[in-house]
Amino acid sequence: MRPDARRTTLADIARAAGVSVATVSKVVNGRGDVAPQTRTRVQELLHQHHYLAPVFRHTEAVESPTIEVQFRGGLKSYVAETLEGIIDSASESGASVVISKASGAPHWARDLVSAGRRAVIAVTSVYTTAHLNELARSGLPLVVLDPLHLPDSRIHSVGATNFAGGLAATRHLLSLGHRRVAYLGGPAMAVCNQARLHGYRAAMEAGGVPVPDAYTRPGEFTYETGLLGAAALLDLDESPTAVFAGNDEIAVGVVEAARARGLRVPEDLSVVGFDDTSLARMASPPLTTVRQPLREMGGAALRTALRLANGERVDSHHIELATELVVRASTAPPRTVSPERG
């Protein structure tokens, strides 16, 4: 829209729809007392005219902005802990948060605008070009938390130092004396998985340790991937003595797969996870894992979303917070090798 272009008003929409301005206002504000056919007609016109509610014109501050937080899939430990960070930060900032499952409904972003949302935070959700175009038309800023795909220049994202985490996890296993170390990860094309895998490979190469093709297996960030992937690894003629898992859920699946075969962790198989969710602390044995600062990441996403909603400039499109190796009881030297000293 050109700076001098005339903005569409509620009166314009009302005339085009053949209804009163009051009816259009009810649709914009999410009121329920409008006939379904009328609501649909008004929403279509709002979309066609790229109408933005006054709150999105940034002409005055909003005392209690509302941020939509969307996630896909089940409410797992990873998602729950990031949500805690978002909610805590929102409470400190005087903002409100609405949590929902990612939607593929037509004009979903325009409906969020009509409901008064100021920005969207996506947790473990995949946004297509169509999604991004819809958001751009609506004027809603988007912040993606731990993006699965390479960030689009139109969005902002918050993540962690996944490469450094993969490097630290693998170096830990090598320092214990392991040389047969496998990586069992998430989706092959996920950015975070690729970074963890590259960190693993970098550590193995630096240690002069070859990586057989069968030692790196993609999957999903699920317990089932740990079960099935570990079973395949343990079936190899020369099975690994240690597994670096792409997240804590996979790691717990690896532990169970080992237990089902009569193997002990860490005496017969060392296992390292990633995330440091409550699952890692409650596992048996408690997992050595790479800590992602999940709550801090959620807080950073919320603060970034608020700045964008207020029309402020954000210097970096991507924020990375530091990871940290947390050593617990699921790793130990292999039976025949003593750990390196120094």
VENZIBEL-V909518 format. One record per backbone hydrogen bond with DSSP energy under -1.0 kcal/mol. NH is the residue of the N-H (numbers start at 0). CO is the residue of the C=O. If there is no record, write none. Layout:
[[NH	CO] [NH	CO]]
This chain:
[[4	1] [12	8] [13	9] [14	10] [15	11] [16	12] [17	13] [18	13] [23	19] [24	20] [25	21] [26	22] [27	23] [28	24] [29	26] [30	25] [33	31] [38	34] [39	35] [40	36] [41	37] [42	38] [43	39] [44	40] [45	41] [46	42] [47	43] [48	44] [49	46] [50	45] [55	52] [56	53] [66	95] [67	118] [68	97] [69	120] [70	99] [75	73] [79	75] [80	76] [81	77] [82	78] [83	79] [84	80] [85	81] [86	82] [87	83] [88	84] [89	85] [90	86] [91	87] [92	88] [94	89] [95	64] [97	66] [99	68] [101	70] [107	104] [110	106] [111	107] [112	108] [113	109] [114	110] [115	112] [116	111] [117	65] [119	140] [120	67] [121	142] [122	69] [123	144] [131	127] [132	128] [133	129] [134	130] [135	131] [136	132] [137	133] [138	134] [139	134] [142	119] [143	155] [144	121] [145	157] [154	151] [155	141] [156	316] [157	143] [158	318] [160	320] [161	159] [164	160] [165	161] [166	162] [167	163] [168	164] [169	165] [170	166] [171	167] [172	168] [173	169] [174	170] [175	171] [176	173] [177	172] [180	178] [181	241] [182	214] [183	243] [184	216] [189	186] [190	147] [193	189] [194	190] [195	191] [196	192] [197	193] [198	194] [199	195] [200	196] [201	197] [202	198] [203	199] [204	200] [205	201] [206	202] [207	204] [208	203] [214	211] [215	212] [216	182] [218	185] [221	219] [225	221] [226	222] [227	223] [228	224] [229	225] [230	226] [231	227] [232	228] [233	229] [235	232] [240	179] [241	179] [242	269] [243	181] [244	271] [245	183] [247	273] [250	246] [251	247] [252	248] [253	249] [254	250] [255	251] [256	252] [257	253] [258	254] [259	255] [261	258] [262	257] [267	263] [268	263] [269	240] [270	329] [271	242] [272	287] [274	289] [280	276] [281	277] [282	278] [286	279] [288	325] [290	323] [291	274] [293	291] [296	292] [297	293] [298	294] [299	295] [300	296] [301	297] [302	298] [303	299] [304	300] [305	301] [306	302] [307	303] [308	304] [309	305] [310	307] [311	306] [318	156] [320	158] [323	290] [325	288] [328	285] [336	333] [339	174]]
